[in-house]
Amino acid sequence: MKLVIINYGAGNIKSIQFAFKRLGVNAVLSNNIDEIKAADKVIFPGVGEASSAMKMLQESGLDQIIPTLKQPVLGICLGMQLMCNFSEEGNTKGLEIFNVTVKRFSNQVKVPQMGWNVIYDLKSDLFKGIKEKEFMYLVHSFYAENCKESIATTDYEIEYASALQKDNFYGVQFHPEKSGIIGSKILENFLKLKV
């Protein structure tokens, strides 16, 4: 299997690469458009600030390519947020794959949400064999609103979409690569997904 992690300068890509290595898959780090298109599965990571990450995607032309991919694609953390229509962070227009807006948590709660929280209302083969209310590791100040594309929900001040799916595109707000055995199982499930 050819697994590519998109390397565009805004990711904790080494920890994701190690997580797949533990599952016996050598993920390739690449920003090469042909290599990304030829992959069996694609990971779209992201850590940092939305508008600067989007600028990096635009500079490499990846903003045009990612929405056209036909294989299973998994956006992680900021990667998922950039796949949405719009983010309040830096007033950033997203890739418009998921029809939802990314908003900032209010100052009524500690921002960023950092640490373990549960996911529930699980609705996809991405969560095959995973029980409701398992704990995942999260670090984020912005969230995707609950919407029809939600496949997992988390509650932090309000209920929001902690995972999204549309066609071959998946996104998770949490960090499966830092979420122990359950996170590892989600990555394993992703490797088994068919389009």
Secondary structure by P-SEA (a helix, b strand, c coil): cbbbcccccccaaaaaaaaaaaacccccccccaaaaaaccbbbbccccccaaaaaaaaaacccccccccccbbbbcaaaaaaaccccccccccccccccbbbbbbccccccccccbbbbcccccccccccccbbbbbbbccccccccccccbbbbcccccccbbbcccbbbbccccccccaaaaaaaaaaaaccc
